[in-house]
């Protein structure tokens, strides 16, 4: 498991692009029949990914967690990005197709993942026991937001959130940009009580997403490729535009799971 230190607003302004990417951007997370994990000091969010090719992966406990088992003090959402996978949780099988998400609760002892497809994991600290539950794409709370005239027309699906699958300290969902739209999270916002991570996927390999971050009046950017992840600190905006349409998994970890707990940032004030 790779560990990433936290980053400060001052470092966003003074450090090199290479330094910022080392702290915030995760590339090469997805490898064949191998689960890779990255742990950030920002709200202790833990992210992972793998590509299964008729394989099986066991979610082992990294030594750095200093716990008897992975879910001793944690909860997680595991998303199937494509293909079909079976996730076995303490002996019970859950079948996931593309854009289904499984919530795995604290106290879970053993997780096995098998099948053919890509999976993405987001995990946060947890203080209560909640049941493991499968959230199917068709059952997620679905909102069509944004405007085609502003290139921000998109479908947002909430899976793990206050009004859906219950959690202690995380939220998770998937947003799909409509044809002709490229802007995500517009207008943008900040939420001081939680860190957010974006996984960009279903992006053509020849295209890119320009992800903006930093204080609203002092923004920087990183260039993202398909299947890259970016960590957004609680004090930072998170918005961006692609050179073509794409999807992204958003997940949060922190003090407050209320989806609407954020401070809007008017576009005209961005700098």
Secondary structure, 3 states (H helix, E strand, C coil): CEEECCCCHHHHHHCCHHHHHHHHEECCCCEECECEEEEECCCCCEEEEEEEEEEEEECCCCHHHCCCCHHHCEEEEEEEEEEEEEEEECCEEEEEECCCEEEECCCCCCEEEEEEEEEEEEEEECCCCCCCEEECHHHCEEEEECCHHHCCCEEEEEEECCCCECCCCEEEEEEEECCCCCEECCCEEECCCEEEEEEEECCCCCCCEEEEEEECCEEEEEEECCCCEEEECCCCEEEEEECCCCEEEEEEEECCCCCCCCEEECHHHCC
